Structures are given as structure tokens and as C-alpha cells.
Amino acid sequence: MNPVDPKRAVTQITQRLSLRKPQAEALRRLDDITDLIAPSKTTDVEAAKAAVRQAYGNLPDAAFEDFERDFPSVCFALATGVGKTRLMGAFISYLYMIGKSRNFFVLAPNLTIYEKLLSDFQPNSPKYVFRGIEAFAHNAPLIVNAENYEEGRGVRGTDFFGREGAIINIFNISKINSEVRGGNAPRIKRLQEYIGDSYFAYLSELDDLVLLMDEAHRYRGTAGARAIAELRPILGLEVTATPKSVGSKSQEFRNVVYRYDLPDAMEDGYVKEPAVGTRANFNPKSVDEATLERIKLEDGINYHEHVKVALETYARQHDVRVVRPFMLVVTQDTTHARQVRDFIESEQFFDGRYKGRVIEIHSKLTGEESDENAQRLLNIEKGGDTDIVIHVNKLKEGWDVSNLFTIVPLRASASDILTEQTLGRGLRLPYGKRTGVAVVDQLTVIAHDRFNDLIERAKEDNGVTRKLKTVTIGDGGDVPSSKPVLVTAPSIIDQMVQEAEAQSAAAAARGGTAGAYEQPAATRASGLAESAPPFRFNKPEEINLAKTVLSVVLPGVSKQVSSIKDLKDPKVMQRITETALAAQKMQDGLFPSVTPEQAAAVVEEVCKQLIARTIAIPTLTITPKDQVSFGFKAFRLDLKSWNFQPLSRELLIQVLRTEQRNIISGDTSGDTPERLEDYIVAKLMDFPEVDYDAHAAILYDLAGQVVAHFRAKYPEAEKLHAVLQGHARAMADAIFAQTKQNMWRGQTSYRVTVNTAFDQLRPQTFDGSGAGVMRDFREPPEQLNQIRRFIFTGFKKGCYKMAKFDSDTERKMAAILEQDPKVLLWMKPGPNQFKIFDSDGNSYQPDFVVETEAEKLIIETKRASDMADPVVLRKAEAAALWAFVATKAQAEQAGEKPWSYLLVPEAAVLENATVDGLASAHVRSADADLCARFELQ
């Protein structure tokens, strides 16, 4: 392929691979270093070292002194969980795209990482590192490894179709650094007849070989370093989370050109938030060591089970895969590990519930058991058959999983617990980004005996984490000691089907006919929920047909009708009946066949009940009819608080080196700009919303205001240059924040399309842990700040028989809806059930959706202090506009009820209030000019 301009390659790769901020910065620095030293077989290593040292020798996030090898080699130290494998993919893509290399050698420190790398470099892998890279879209890199290199594919330089491309060799270090034993060299160094030399020697003679070292701290030993040197690459790229050598005399790397540590990753939200957990009202010194270990294990399991339910709840609420968590127990030695395992699998520990669900991993395990456990360890993210992993001290690199949420370190010091090797194993986020749900985004260490010490050590500047959240376990704490309970709240219509099934099954067990549905005794005792009204049919084949109608047929029908009321149309019901019968033919043998007459009766009943018990919320698509135009209005910057100081020459150089080398680099490199405003304009151009050609005039006007502001403060030219040059980035950020407030948008018209006339109500899931969690909605909790832990029941008009509230104001609103005679139905939407997006693209889930005799309403309750909050008002504007658009899209076309939006202060939520009264005082209307630009398709 033709080489790509390096800067363009950096931009393309950053965008195509969706690189995170630290990954993008590492790639930018590789581009810089490649330009600095022009790596090749003839590179002057000393001159290259001096050039890199000048650029990266004294930065806050780099401290380069020496390559530490016979060839140019630089280290990128990225925290665990940030994405080092993807970064290696970006490095390879960049060097290949600019024509610097097509031969790469990726080194793994152990078998676990070797197999992981082989998987991630395959196009069929869900974690494929080159997905989106155009250069590899039709000609994927050729992968050579320890199992296939003797076939000669790496030497031929082409694939089986004769296409040339990148060649990536992936090897475990043990395959190349084995000492000669008994006169036999490692296989890779033995003569290969088809090349007349060894494959290792062939690689060392390539004039463009680039070496990438995963977990680079593992290659500083004598044998490993010597084997690497013999490869004679033109460039070494080292990645690791811990840039220091292993062993008793550990030393910091001296070739680090970029460092992004764990505290940075935590602050930026790329990894889980660490927390420390302890038992509520417990003094660890009051018990002996054995008792303390038992308590820590028990509390660890309580928290683990709490996490398990929270994860399943989140998955169901957001329609994502269920993450199966496990707990890591860190023991002192192998004997201790075996004792802990024996206890956990005994009847003394939660009645033997965890027998067979434990993995014990350490170096003394041999034979079949270790192989089985190693496989379970590798598959632990997928399997879900392991609750507890017991390990001695620290887990090796390459095994950092996304489903570790609880760590129980036994007999460990606070300094050991806070190391990246311990915390780093579980910091990877299960969904790739933070969710906003604390339990899902959190890694908790159970450390009763080290609780205070951990809190203090975390505050140290050199700690792995600068802050630790706290979690208390047990009665009165954050996590109850009782076993967590996952409660599923089906919609009324789904509950009717479930109860009909249970009734039919009970009748079959009795050998009689189905009678009135009776809840199980345990359910009645818990006060879980009242029974739903029964269907008029009760035969198994009829119930199965009803399930087919609801789950298979109606999702498609909702896209074909203009209103939920169309389900009353005989022609529509006939089409539903025919489709359901056709779907049931695929289930022949499972149930007796349903006659057409039976099917028609079932469909009529299901449609009737669905109309009566569902608030029909349409799903809409809004698209601009014309090209969306926007720009920025001229305005005066608010500079009253701007008091940036000129930077010293040394500090200025440090700041400048963190920016692009070809952008404003003062005396260190590059030229001074012709206009002082260029310092700032160059940074403003980095914002994607800024089009220089369209906005040049206003950019220079704003920059000119800043220059004038600081010229008045610093008449001396040198100081003025220093303040503008050194603080240009911060100034640009502040300017852009004010500029966004002065953005104009063109008068664009919008086209509204109704995708579905109604959306079936999905089940909601709640955490039902703790005693007395079920509560009648008429009874407020004794402590109002505890309201979120209760599941409220007793509703007659709700689309669900159960609900959770975020405040007592919401509970009072539900009571108003229940007693208002004009209210037909109401619900609290679950996640992904009903979302509105505001002008910034943020999703908004309202408190209540209500249907009365005359209209449908979206109701939001807020404290008086929040009524003028900008975020609340932005959501209100979006919801009022949605109500207008939905009314326009449905009411005029299908005779549906109009929609309105109410923003109600808590003071108005009184016992004697009615919905009509609230609507008359608190309805919000959308902007009339904006409403006029919406057109129904």
C-alpha cells in the first residue's frame, strides 16, 4: 500500500479504533519519536537517545534517560485496564500505514498472555485489535506463531493468495530464550532447510523488524534481554503497567516516554473505582486471627452475593449481557490456601453452598486438577460456574478480568493490598465504560483489620489510588448480611400469563381442571404482590398461544398499526391469529393443537387486556429535513477572573513538550507565530465543532480579546509571550466553554416518523434484600432517606404491581394517582422503557407516565431548590417538546389522547391534590417557534 502521511495516520487510527485519551497520546508520542530518530538498521543509537532524552527526559508523565538496550527501545507505561493490547494494535497500524515496517514481533511473557494475544489478533475475535483499520480490512495481517512458523509462511511474506501485507509474529518468551541444553538449541534457532538458516536468524536480518513487548518488565532478566538483543529490531516498543524490573533488586525503567498511572485512569473513569469494605460496628481486635478470617470470608460472600444481584438487575434493566461475578481470596502460602479452600467448601461455611464453585491456583498444583483450574481461570468471564478464586499472593499478568468485584486479602499488609498487582486484577470495567451504578463500577476490598490503614495510605501521593470509597457490611451498613433477593416485577399483562401458567400447572398436578389462581404460601407471606386479573382461557395450549402473541407477533404488529386501539379491528386480530398459528406450527408436539376458533378467542382476549392495561407510548424518529447549520455569535469574553502567570523558561519547556512538536514550541523547536493570537487559535482549532474556514474571524476576535487582556497586565513582550504560550490550552478550553453558550443554529425543519404505535412493557427488576423490604405504598418508611431499599405494593391502577421510589415525594405522587378517579393507568418507567433525549444528547427517564380519561402525561417531581436548575430545565424542555411531537404524530392521525408534561414541585404534592389540579398549575409547553419546525411524515 502507498504510505500515508504520519499525522493523518495518527488521526485515522485514533478515530477508527476509538482510542481512549491515554492511548491516543501514546500513539502521538510514537509518531513524534519515529520522526525524531527515523528508526532503521543504521540508526545512530547514541544520537537517537540524545534526541529522545531532550524531548521526553523531564516531563510530568515521562522521564526518559536511556534506551537500556542495544537498539532504540521506549516504554509506554499504561495502567491496567486502560487497553495495552489495543495500543499495540494502534502502534502496528501506524508503522505499517506510514511505510516504516511490515514485519512485527510481539513478545508475550507467559502462556496466558500468548494465547490471549493470538485470540485478539484474529479477525473473528470480538476484541480484534484492527477492527476499523482500512489498511487491514481486505488484507488482514499474516499471523505467525510458535505452532506454524515452520510452515514458512512468515518467510514467504505473502498469504496463500499471494497478497503481501503486514506479518505479525507472536511468540512466548520461553520459545526464544531457552538456554542450549544437551547441545540442542531452541527450535526457533535451529536450521530450517527452506531458508538455509534458522527462522530466528532470518528475523534478525530483516531491515524493518519492530519488536513489541507486552508486560515489558518481564524481559529485563539476563536470558530474556540477550535473546531480545539478538533479534536486532529497528525499534522496540514496550508496554507495561509496572515500569520496573522484577526481583528483589527491582529498578525503575529509564526508557519511559509516557506514563499514565492507575490514579489517572480512575480519575478519568477508564477503570473501576476501588473501595474498602468493613463490617459495621465491628472491632477486629476483639477476635483472634482465625475468627477474623472467617468473618472476612463471610462478609466477602455477603458482599459478593449483593453484587451478583445488582449486576443481574442492571443487565435486565438495560438489556445487556449478565455479568457473573466472582470473589478473589488472596492467601499467604499454599498451606494457607488449602486450609481456606477446605473451610469454604465445608458445611460450616453457608451450609456447603460453595462446594465445587471454588478454584485454587498456585504453583504447587500439578496434574489434572491444575489443568482444569487453569482452564476455568481462563474461562471465568464466560462460565459463571465459579464464585471464589483462591490464590497465593499476587496473580500473574495477563489475567485481569472484568467480572472481579470483591477481593478478600487474608494476612496481607495495607501496602500489599494497594499494589497494582492486587487491585489491577479486577479494575477492568465489565461494560467497557462506567455505568453510573456504584456497584457495577466498583471493586471492593474486604479489609476489616486494615481498614483505617488503607484509608490513610490511599491518601499518600505515591499510592496506587488517591482515594478509596468505603463500604460497610452487616445490619445497619450499606450491604445487609442477609442473602440478597432478586425480585422481578412483570407488567400486569405478563403477570396474567405467568399466573395462568401456574394455575394450569397446578391443576395438571392435581389431575383436575384449573380453578381460581392461588398464590404460593411463601409469596403470600412476603406480601410480594397481589394477583393479576385472570384471563378467560386456561388450557396449556391456549396459554402458550397467548405467549406467542405477546412475544413473537405483537412486536411486529406495533410497527404496522397507527394506534394501539387498532388491535380491536377484526382484520388486525385475524392477521395476528394467522401469524400466531403459523409460529406455533414450529412447536408441534409440545402442546395440543389449537383450533382456529380457540386461537381467535385467545387473540381477542389478549388484545383486549393489552389495550386496557398498557399506556401506549409511541417510539419516534426525528430527522432534519435540511442540512443542519450552526455557528458562533460575536461576544465579549468574561475575563475578570483570568490571572494566568508567565511560566518560567524551564516550566514552559515542560508544558510545551506535552503538545504537538510542530505546534508553537518556543525556543525549543519550531517558530514563534506571526500573531500572538495564533497561540490560542491553534488550540481552539482542536475542538471538533470549530471549522477554521467558517469561524476564523470570530476565533481571532476572541483570541484578540485575550491578548489585549494580558497585554495590559504584562507590557513586556517576553512575559506576554510566556503567559500566552504556556497557558494556551487552558485558555482555549475556557474560551470554548463560553463560546458554546453563544452558539447559533440554523432554522432547520424536522421530519417526525412513528416507528411503533406502542411499546410492550418490559419486566422490571429490583433488589429485594433485607428484612421487611416489601411495603404497602400507603405506608411511608420510618427513615425517609431509606426509601430506595423498599419495594412498594398494593397498587390498583399501576401497569406493574410493584414499584420503587427515589423519594417520598414520588411515593406521595403514586398515592395521588391511585386515588384520583380520572386516572386510568400509571407507571414508573424502567431503564430503556421510555427515554427522552435533551439538546445535548443526554437521555432522560421521567418519574411517571400517566393516562387519564382525557390525556396522557409525563410527570416529574422535584424539590423546590431544583426547579430552576439548568439541567432540570433542559430536560423539561426536551420532555415538553416530545409531548408536542407525540401529540402531533398520533392524536391528529389516529385519534389518540394528547400528551402533556408536568414539572411539579414537591410542595404541590399534597394528599388532596388531583392530576387536573396539578396540570393546571404546572404544565410545561414547548417553544412555539421550535414546534413549528416539526412535520409529520
Sequence and secondary structure as in RCSB ss.txt:
>XXXX:A:sequence
MNPVDPKRAVTQITQRLSLRKPQAEALRRLDDITDLIAPSKTTDVEAAKAAVRQAYGNLPDAAFEDFERDFPSVC
FALATGVGKTRLMGAFISYLYMIGKSRNFFVLAPNLTIYEKLLSDFQPNSPKYVFRGIEAFAHNAPLIVNAENYE
EGRGVRGTDFFGREGAIINIFNISKINSEVRGGNAPRIKRLQEYIGDSYFAYLSELDDLVLLMDEAHRYRGTAGA
RAIAELRPILGLEVTATPKSVGSKSQEFRNVVYRYDLPDAMEDGYVKEPAVGTRANFNPKSVDEATLERIKLEDG
INYHEHVKVALETYARQHDVRVVRPFMLVVTQDTTHARQVRDFIESEQFFDGRYKGRVIEIHSKLTGEESDENAQ
RLLNIEKGGDTDIVIHVNKLKEGWDVSNLFTIVPLRASASDILTEQTLGRGLRLPYGKRTGVAVVDQLTVIAHDR
FNDLIERAKEDNGVTRKLKTVTIGDGGDVPSSKPVLVTAPSIIDQMVQEAEAQSAAAAARGGTAGAYEQPAATRA
SGLAESAPPFRFNKPEEINLAKTVLSVVLPGVSKQVSSIKDLKDPKVMQRITETALAAQKMQDGLFPSVTPEQAA
AVVEEVCKQLIARTIAIPTLTITPKDQVSFGFKAFRLDLKSWNFQPLSRELLIQVLRTEQRNIISGDTSGDTPER
LEDYIVAKLMDFPEVDYDAHAAILYDLAGQVVAHFRAKYPEAEKLHAVLQGHARAMADAIFAQTKQNMWRGQTSY
RVTVNTAFDQLRPQTFDGSGAGVMRDFREPPEQLNQIRRFIFTGFKKGCYKMAKFDSDTERKMAAILEQDPKVLL
WMKPGPNQFKIFDSDGNSYQPDFVVETEAEKLIIETKRASDMADPVVLRKAEAAALWAFVATKAQAEQAGEKPWS
YLLVPEAAVLENATVDGLASAHVRSADADLCARFELQ
>XXXX:A:secstr
     HHHHHHHHHHHTT  HHHHHHHHHHHHHHHHH  STT  HHHHHHHHHHHHSSBTTB      SSS EEE
EEE TTS HHHHHHHHHHHHHHTTS SEEEEEESSHHHHHHHHHHTSTTSTT TTTT GGGTSS  EEEETTTGG
GTHHHH B TT  B  EEEEEEGGGT    BTTB  GGGSEETTTTEEHHHHHHH TTEEEEEETGGGG SHHHH
HHHHHH  SEEEEEESS B  STT  B S EEEEE HHHHHHHTSS EEEEEEETT  GGGS HHHHHHHHHHHH
HHHHHHHHHHHHHHHHHHT      EEEEEESSHHHHHHHHHHHTSTTTGGGTTTT EEEE TT  HHHHHHHHH
HHHTHHHH   SEEEEES   TT   SSEEEEEESS  HHHHTSHHHHGGG S TTSS  S TTTTEEEEE GGG
HHHHHHHHTSTTSS S  EEEEESTTSSB SS   EEEE BHHHHHHHHHHHHHHHHHHHTS   S    HHHHH
HT        S   HHHHHHHHHIIIIIHHHHTTT SSGGGGGSHHHHHHHHHHHHHHHGGGBTTB    HHHHH
HHHHHHHHHHHHH     EEEEEESS   EEE       TT       HHHHHHHHHTS TTS  TTTSS   SS
THHHHHHHHTTSTT  HHHHHHHHHHHHHHHHHHHHHH  SHHHHHHHHHHHHHHHHHHHHHHHHTTEEE    E
EEEEEES      EEEE  STT EEETTS  SSGGGGGG EEE  SSBSBS B  SSHHHHHHHHHHHH TTEEE
EE   TTTS EE TTS EE  SEEEEESS EEEEEEE GGGTT HHHHHHHHHHHHHHHHHIIIIIHHH    EE
EEEEEGGG  TT  HHHHHHHHEE   HHHHTTEEE 
